[in-house]
Amino acid sequence: MNKSQLLQQDREHLLHPFTDFHDLGKQGTRVITNADGAYITDIDGHRMLDGMSGLWCCNLGYSRTEIADAIYEQLKTLPFYNSFFQCTTIPSIELADALSEVTPEGMNNVFFTGSGSEANDTNLRIIRRYWDLKEQPNKRIVISRTNAYHGSTIGGASLGGMSGMHKQFQALDYITHIQQPYWFGEGGDMSPEEFGVQAARSLDEKIQELGPDNVAAFIAEPIQGAGGVIIPPETYWPEVKKVLAKYDILLVMDEVIFGFGRTGEWFGSDYYGLKPDLMTFAKAVTNGYFPLGGTMVSDRVAEVIKAKGGEFTHGYTYSAHPAACMAGLATLNVLRNDKIIDNVRETTGPYLAKRWAELGDHPIVGEARSLGMVGALELVKDKGSRARFDDKCTAGGVCRDMSIKNGLVMRATGDTMIIAPPLIITTEQVDELVEKAHRALDDTAKALA
């Protein structure tokens, strides 16, 4: 088919996620046709450095034949079998064992799902089951944060704190939200250190308001990804750990974005020294080559669920899909054998931090922040007051389009530009990324003038 035929069929039949269908109908979609390494190419032959790793998931880029071959060989041997009714497959057993080796200490059990959204729904089921078996049925409330993202199912979106999503469905009433640790946007005149402590103490205040005997869990991303790569002040997580130590409340870490090396450690929990009770993963576990997610369950929780007996009435057809698990095993092998995470921690992460910080000098950038292989730029009209261009978040949309024009995929979250390039990116490609981002900022400034 030619391009016009494809775009016509897209308009007539394909409903895109997180899309204004009216706008898409007028503008048309961008058709991606092939990819290699850290680059993608569209149907017009326009080659772009993928600064978002697909959708935070292709950490190893697009040319890993080891993963594709592992999937193909498994599909020839055993394309599918379920893990219901006391059955399993060899890949699911082997991946569960491999994950217990690389996840934080004390996490030795996994419940496989098809996505991060399903995994966070699973977390809600496990939390409820755990406290029922502990004979503490009043522990029902789950605390999350505003502007957090935990998926798009009813459960996952309820856990998330994005008001635009909540307007389009009825959120679960046993989930509540507290302040996010977003210093640039909400810190006012406070120092980052002061604001980090305040944001953490909002958790304590909410627990006291609700009553500790009624609170089941606190869920958070180590760094808020889709919310705008919100890197918490250094004081935030140490203070949260103090709060959680005071109460008998489960800690759920959503590592869908930051798991498998993005911070320069295996997981964001490792980077911040956290010991979660439940840990959500997905995306990069298979390098995006096959849908797979899951929940790592701590020994504390798993022992109660296993010892008390009774059926856990929850699961998915594709839980522990054998081909997905083979993709996961192949991905973990590449991460370990090629020392990908070590390279992010020791070389490319620090280099990206140095080069990315230079963009903070641009006239329309209020803050340039990064950690490991993520970064954000706050687009502002006035640096001193942090005033935005307007209240319609148009600057981000303009900059996103200018970025694509200049051969770089950056994502706009409101007027915050974010990146999450593949972990395999070289220092030369970091230079390319920063140079293209600078050109996009120049073009944006001209367009907004």
C-alpha positions as CSV (number, residue, x, y, z in Angstrom):
1,M,0.0,0.0,0.0
2,N,1.1,3.6,-0.5
3,K,1.2,6.2,2.2
4,S,-2.1,7.8,1.4
5,Q,-3.9,4.4,1.5
6,L,-2.3,3.6,4.9
7,L,-3.3,6.9,6.4
8,Q,-6.9,6.5,5.1
9,Q,-7.2,3.1,6.7
10,D,-5.6,4.4,9.9
11,R,-8.3,7.2,10.1
12,E,-11.1,4.7,9.4
13,H,-10.2,1.8,11.6
14,L,-7.4,2.4,14.2
15,L,-8.2,4.0,17.5
16,H,-4.8,5.2,19.0
17,P,-4.1,5.2,22.7
18,F,-4.0,8.6,24.5
19,T,-5.0,10.4,21.3
20,D,-7.3,13.3,20.3
21,F,-9.1,11.5,17.5
22,H,-10.4,14.7,16.0
23,D,-6.9,16.2,15.7
24,L,-5.4,12.9,14.5
25,G,-8.1,12.8,11.7
26,K,-7.0,16.2,10.5
27,Q,-3.2,15.8,10.9
28,G,-2.7,12.1,10.1
29,T,-0.4,9.7,11.9
30,R,3.3,9.1,11.6
31,V,4.0,5.6,10.2
32,I,7.2,4.1,11.5
33,T,8.4,1.4,9.1
34,N,11.8,0.2,10.4
35,A,14.4,0.7,13.1
36,D,18.0,-0.2,13.9
37,G,20.2,0.4,17.0
38,A,19.0,3.7,18.5
39,Y,17.2,5.0,15.4
40,I,13.8,4.7,13.9
41,T,12.7,5.6,10.3
42,D,9.2,6.6,9.1
43,I,7.5,5.9,5.9
44,D,8.9,9.0,4.3
45,G,12.5,7.8,5.0
46,H,13.0,10.4,7.8
47,R,15.5,8.8,10.3
48,M,15.3,9.9,13.9
49,L,17.4,9.2,17.0
50,D,14.8,7.6,19.4
51,G,15.2,9.6,22.5
52,M,12.3,7.7,24.2
53,S,13.4,4.1,23.7
54,G,10.1,3.4,22.0
55,L,7.8,3.9,25.0
56,W,10.5,3.7,27.7
57,C,11.0,0.0,26.8
58,C,13.6,-0.6,24.1
59,N,16.5,-0.2,26.5
60,L,18.8,-2.3,24.3
61,G,17.7,-0.6,21.0
62,Y,16.2,-2.2,18.0
63,S,18.8,-4.7,16.7
64,R,19.0,-7.4,19.3
65,T,18.8,-10.6,17.2
66,E,19.4,-12.7,20.4
67,I,16.0,-11.7,21.7
68,A,14.2,-12.2,18.4
69,D,15.9,-15.6,17.9
70,A,14.9,-16.7,21.5
71,I,11.3,-15.8,20.8
72,Y,11.3,-17.6,17.4
73,E,12.8,-20.8,18.8
74,Q,10.3,-20.9,21.7
75,L,7.4,-20.3,19.3
76,K,8.5,-23.4,17.3
77,T,8.9,-25.5,20.4
78,L,5.9,-24.5,22.6
79,P,4.1,-21.4,21.3
80,F,1.8,-21.2,24.3
81,Y,0.7,-22.9,27.4
82,N,-1.0,-21.4,30.5
83,S,0.2,-21.3,34.1
84,F,-3.3,-22.1,35.6
85,F,-4.4,-25.4,37.2
86,Q,-1.0,-26.4,38.6
87,C,0.8,-26.1,35.2
88,T,3.8,-24.2,34.0
89,T,6.5,-24.0,31.4
90,I,10.3,-24.2,31.5
91,P,10.8,-20.5,30.4
92,S,8.5,-19.2,33.1
93,I,10.4,-21.1,35.8
94,E,13.8,-20.0,34.5
95,L,12.8,-16.3,34.2
96,A,11.2,-16.3,37.7
97,D,14.5,-17.7,39.1
98,A,16.6,-15.1,37.0
99,L,14.5,-12.2,38.3
100,S,15.0,-13.2,41.9
101,E,18.7,-12.9,41.3
102,V,18.6,-9.3,39.9
103,T,15.8,-7.7,42.0
104,P,16.3,-6.2,45.4
105,E,17.2,-8.6,48.3
106,G,14.2,-10.5,49.7
107,M,12.2,-10.5,46.5
108,N,12.1,-14.1,45.5
109,N,8.6,-14.6,44.0
110,V,7.0,-13.2,40.9
111,F,3.4,-13.1,39.5
112,F,3.6,-12.6,35.7
113,T,1.2,-10.4,33.8
114,G,1.0,-9.0,30.3
115,S,1.7,-5.4,31.2
116,G,2.5,-2.9,33.9
117,S,-1.2,-1.9,34.1
118,E,-2.1,-5.5,34.8
119,A,0.7,-5.8,37.3
120,N,-0.6,-2.9,39.3
121,D,-4.1,-4.3,39.2
122,T,-2.5,-7.5,40.5
123,N,-0.9,-5.5,43.3
124,L,-4.3,-4.3,44.5
125,R,-5.4,-8.0,44.6
126,I,-2.3,-9.1,46.5
127,I,-2.5,-6.2,48.9
128,R,-6.1,-7.1,49.8
129,R,-5.4,-10.8,50.0
130,Y,-2.4,-10.2,52.3
131,W,-4.2,-8.1,54.8
132,D,-7.2,-10.4,54.8
133,L,-5.0,-13.4,55.6
134,K,-3.3,-11.3,58.3
135,E,-6.8,-10.8,59.8
136,Q,-6.6,-7.0,59.4
137,P,-9.5,-6.4,57.1
138,N,-9.7,-2.7,57.8
139,K,-6.5,-2.1,56.0
140,R,-8.0,-1.2,52.6
141,I,-6.7,2.3,51.6
142,V,-3.8,2.7,49.2
143,I,-2.0,6.0,49.1
144,S,-0.5,7.2,45.8
145,R,0.8,10.6,44.5
146,T,-0.7,13.3,42.3
147,N,0.6,13.2,38.7
148,A,1.8,9.7,39.1
149,Y,1.3,7.1,36.4
150,H,0.5,3.5,37.2
151,G,-1.2,2.3,34.1
152,S,-4.5,2.7,32.2
153,T,-6.8,0.0,33.5
154,I,-9.4,1.1,36.0
155,G,-7.2,0.0,38.8
156,G,-4.0,1.3,37.4
157,A,-5.5,4.7,36.4
158,S,-7.1,5.0,39.9
159,L,-3.7,4.4,41.4
160,G,-2.3,7.1,39.1
161,G,-2.8,10.7,40.0
162,M,-3.5,12.3,36.6
163,S,-6.6,14.4,36.8
164,G,-7.2,14.3,33.0
165,M,-7.5,10.5,33.2
166,H,-9.8,10.6,36.3
167,K,-12.2,12.9,34.5
168,Q,-13.0,10.1,32.0
169,F,-13.9,7.3,34.5
170,Q,-14.9,6.7,38.1
171,A,-11.8,6.1,40.2
172,L,-11.8,3.5,42.9
173,D,-12.8,5.1,46.2
174,Y,-10.2,3.3,48.4
175,I,-7.3,5.1,46.7
176,T,-6.1,8.5,47.7
177,H,-3.3,10.8,46.7
178,I,-0.7,13.1,48.2
179,Q,1.7,15.7,47.0
180,Q,4.3,14.8,44.4
181,P,8.0,15.7,44.9
182,Y,8.0,18.2,42.0
183,W,10.3,21.0,43.2
184,F,10.5,23.0,40.0
185,G,6.7,23.1,39.6
186,E,5.6,23.2,43.2
187,G,8.6,24.1,45.4
188,G,8.0,27.8,45.4
189,D,10.7,29.7,47.5
190,M,11.8,26.6,49.3
191,S,15.2,24.9,48.6
192,P,15.0,21.5,47.0
193,E,16.1,20.0,50.3
194,E,13.3,21.7,52.3
195,F,10.7,20.8,49.7
196,G,11.8,17.2,49.6
197,V,11.2,16.8,53.3
198,Q,7.8,18.6,53.1
199,A,6.6,16.4,50.2
200,A,7.6,13.3,52.1
201,R,5.9,14.4,55.3
202,S,2.7,14.8,53.4
203,L,2.6,11.0,53.4
204,D,2.8,11.0,57.2
205,E,0.1,13.6,57.4
206,K,-2.2,11.5,55.2
207,I,-1.6,8.3,57.2
208,Q,-2.5,10.2,60.4
209,E,-5.6,11.6,58.8
210,L,-6.8,8.2,57.5
211,G,-5.6,6.3,60.5
212,P,-2.7,3.8,60.3
213,D,-5.0,0.9,60.9
214,N,-6.9,1.7,57.7
215,V,-3.9,2.2,55.3
216,A,-2.8,-0.9,53.4
217,A,0.0,0.4,51.2
218,F,1.8,3.3,49.6
219,I,2.7,3.1,45.9
220,A,5.2,5.2,44.0
221,E,7.6,5.4,41.1
222,P,11.2,5.9,42.2
223,I,11.1,8.8,39.7
224,Q,7.9,9.9,38.2
225,G,8.3,9.1,34.5
226,A,5.2,10.0,32.4
227,G,4.5,12.8,34.9
228,G,7.5,14.6,33.5
229,V,10.7,12.8,34.7
230,I,10.2,14.3,38.2
231,I,13.4,13.4,40.0
232,P,12.7,13.9,43.8
233,P,15.1,16.0,45.9
234,E,17.8,14.0,47.6
235,T,15.9,14.5,51.0
236,Y,12.7,12.9,49.7
237,W,13.2,9.1,49.8
238,P,15.2,9.1,53.1
239,E,12.3,10.9,54.8
240,V,9.7,8.6,53.2
241,K,11.7,5.6,54.6
242,K,11.4,7.1,58.1
243,V,7.7,7.6,57.7
244,L,7.1,4.0,56.5
245,A,9.2,2.6,59.3
246,K,6.7,4.1,61.8
247,Y,3.7,2.2,60.4
248,D,2.8,-1.3,59.3
249,I,2.2,-0.3,55.7
250,L,3.3,-2.1,52.5
251,L,5.6,-0.2,50.1
252,V,4.8,-0.8,46.4
253,M,7.5,0.4,44.0
254,D,6.4,0.9,40.4
255,E,9.6,0.1,38.4
256,V,7.9,-0.2,35.0
257,I,10.0,2.6,33.6
258,F,13.1,2.6,35.8
259,G,13.7,-1.1,36.1
260,F,16.4,-2.9,34.2
261,G,19.1,-0.3,34.3
262,R,17.7,3.1,33.5
263,T,19.1,4.7,36.7
264,G,22.5,3.0,36.3
265,E,21.4,0.3,38.8
266,W,19.2,-2.7,38.1
267,F,16.2,-0.9,39.7
268,G,15.3,2.5,41.0
269,S,14.8,0.8,44.3
270,D,18.5,-0.1,44.3
271,Y,19.5,3.5,43.4
272,Y,17.5,4.9,46.4
273,G,18.2,2.1,48.8
274,L,14.6,1.1,49.1
275,K,13.2,-2.4,50.1
276,P,9.7,-2.7,48.6
277,D,7.2,-5.3,49.6
278,L,5.8,-5.4,46.0
279,M,7.5,-4.2,42.9
280,T,5.9,-3.7,39.5
281,F,7.9,-4.3,36.3
282,A,7.2,-4.5,32.6
283,K,8.5,-2.7,29.4
284,A,12.3,-3.2,29.4
285,V,12.1,-6.7,30.8
286,T,11.8,-8.0,27.2
287,N,13.3,-4.9,25.6
288,G,9.8,-4.3,24.2
289,Y,10.0,-7.3,21.9
290,F,7.1,-9.2,23.6
291,P,4.4,-8.0,26.0
292,L,5.3,-9.0,29.6
293,G,4.9,-7.5,33.0
294,G,4.7,-8.7,36.5
295,T,4.9,-8.1,40.2
296,M,7.9,-9.1,42.3
297,V,6.6,-10.2,45.7
298,S,8.7,-9.9,48.8
299,D,9.3,-12.9,51.1
300,R,7.3,-11.0,53.8
301,V,4.2,-11.0,51.6
302,A,4.7,-14.3,49.8
303,E,5.1,-16.3,52.9
304,V,1.7,-15.2,54.2
305,I,0.0,-15.9,51.0
306,K,1.6,-19.3,50.6
307,A,1.3,-20.4,54.2
308,K,-2.3,-19.5,54.9
309,G,-3.7,-21.6,52.0
310,G,-6.8,-21.0,50.0
311,E,-7.1,-20.2,46.3
312,F,-5.8,-16.8,45.0
313,T,-8.6,-16.2,42.5
314,H,-6.7,-14.0,40.1
315,G,-4.8,-14.4,36.9
316,Y,-4.5,-13.7,33.1
317,T,-4.6,-16.0,30.1
318,Y,-1.1,-14.9,29.1
319,S,0.5,-14.9,32.6
320,A,4.0,-16.3,32.1
321,H,3.6,-16.8,28.4
322,P,6.5,-19.0,27.4
323,A,7.7,-16.9,24.4
324,A,7.5,-13.7,26.5
325,C,9.5,-15.4,29.3
326,M,12.2,-16.4,26.7
327,A,12.3,-12.8,25.6
328,G,12.9,-11.8,29.2
329,L,15.6,-14.4,29.7
330,A,17.4,-13.2,26.5
331,T,17.1,-9.6,27.6
332,L,18.6,-10.2,31.1
333,N,21.5,-12.1,29.5
334,V,22.4,-9.2,27.2
335,L,22.2,-6.7,30.1
336,R,24.5,-8.9,32.2
337,N,26.9,-10.2,29.5
338,D,27.4,-6.8,27.8
339,K,27.7,-4.9,31.1
340,I,25.1,-2.5,29.8
341,I,24.1,-1.2,33.3
342,D,27.7,-0.7,34.4
343,N,28.3,1.4,31.3
344,V,25.3,3.6,32.1
345,R,26.4,4.1,35.7
346,E,30.1,4.7,34.9
347,T,30.2,6.3,31.4
348,T,27.1,7.3,29.4
349,G,25.0,8.4,32.4
350,P,27.5,10.9,33.7
351,Y,28.2,12.1,30.2
352,L,24.5,12.6,29.4
353,A,24.2,14.5,32.7
354,K,27.1,16.8,31.7
355,R,25.8,17.5,28.2
356,W,22.1,17.7,29.1
357,A,22.9,20.3,31.8
358,E,24.2,22.6,29.1
359,L,20.7,23.0,27.7
360,G,19.8,24.7,31.0
361,D,21.5,27.8,29.6
362,H,19.0,28.1,26.7
363,P,16.7,31.2,27.0
364,I,13.5,29.1,27.2
365,V,14.7,26.4,29.6
366,G,14.0,26.9,33.2
367,E,15.6,23.7,34.4
368,A,17.5,20.9,32.8
369,R,17.6,17.8,35.0
370,S,18.7,14.2,34.4
371,L,19.6,11.0,36.2
372,G,21.1,7.9,34.5
373,M,19.4,7.6,31.1
374,V,16.5,10.0,31.6
375,G,16.3,13.8,31.4
376,A,13.8,16.7,31.4
377,L,13.7,20.3,30.2
378,E,11.2,22.8,31.7
379,L,10.1,25.2,29.0
380,V,9.5,28.7,30.4
381,K,8.8,32.2,29.1
382,D,10.7,33.7,32.0
383,K,13.6,31.9,33.8
384,G,13.4,34.0,37.0
385,S,9.7,33.6,37.7
386,R,9.4,30.1,36.1
387,A,6.4,31.5,34.2
388,R,5.2,29.3,31.4
389,F,4.3,30.6,27.9
390,D,0.6,30.2,28.5
391,D,-1.8,27.9,30.3
392,K,-2.5,25.7,27.3
393,C,0.8,23.7,27.3
394,T,1.5,24.7,23.7
395,A,5.2,25.1,24.1
396,G,5.7,21.4,24.7
397,G,3.7,20.5,21.6
398,V,5.7,22.9,19.5
399,C,9.0,21.7,20.8
400,R,8.0,18.1,20.2
401,D,7.2,18.8,16.6
402,M,10.5,20.8,16.1
403,S,12.4,17.9,17.7
404,I,10.9,15.4,15.2
405,K,11.7,17.8,12.4
406,N,15.4,17.9,13.5
407,G,15.6,14.1,13.7
408,L,15.1,13.5,17.4
409,V,12.2,11.9,19.3
410,M,11.5,13.8,22.5
411,R,8.2,13.6,24.4
412,A,6.2,16.5,25.7
413,T,4.5,16.3,29.1
414,G,2.7,19.6,29.2
415,D,5.5,22.1,28.8
416,T,8.1,19.7,30.0
417,M,10.3,17.9,27.4
418,I,11.5,14.5,28.5
419,I,13.9,11.9,27.1
420,A,14.7,8.3,28.0
421,P,17.2,7.1,25.3
422,P,18.3,3.5,24.8
423,L,20.9,2.4,27.4
424,I,23.1,1.4,24.5
425,I,23.5,5.0,23.4
426,T,27.1,6.0,22.8
427,T,28.7,9.3,23.9
428,E,28.8,10.3,20.3
429,Q,25.1,9.8,20.1
430,V,24.6,11.7,23.3
431,D,26.3,14.6,21.5
432,E,23.9,14.2,18.6
433,L,20.9,14.1,20.9
434,V,21.9,17.3,22.7
435,E,22.8,19.1,19.5
436,K,19.4,18.2,17.9
437,A,17.6,19.1,21.1
438,H,19.3,22.5,21.1
439,R,18.2,23.1,17.5
440,A,14.6,22.1,18.5
441,L,14.7,24.6,21.3
442,D,16.0,27.4,19.0
443,D,13.2,26.6,16.5
444,T,10.6,26.6,19.3
445,A,11.7,29.9,20.7
446,K,11.4,31.4,17.2
447,A,7.9,29.9,16.7
448,L,6.7,31.1,20.1
449,A,8.1,34.6,19.6
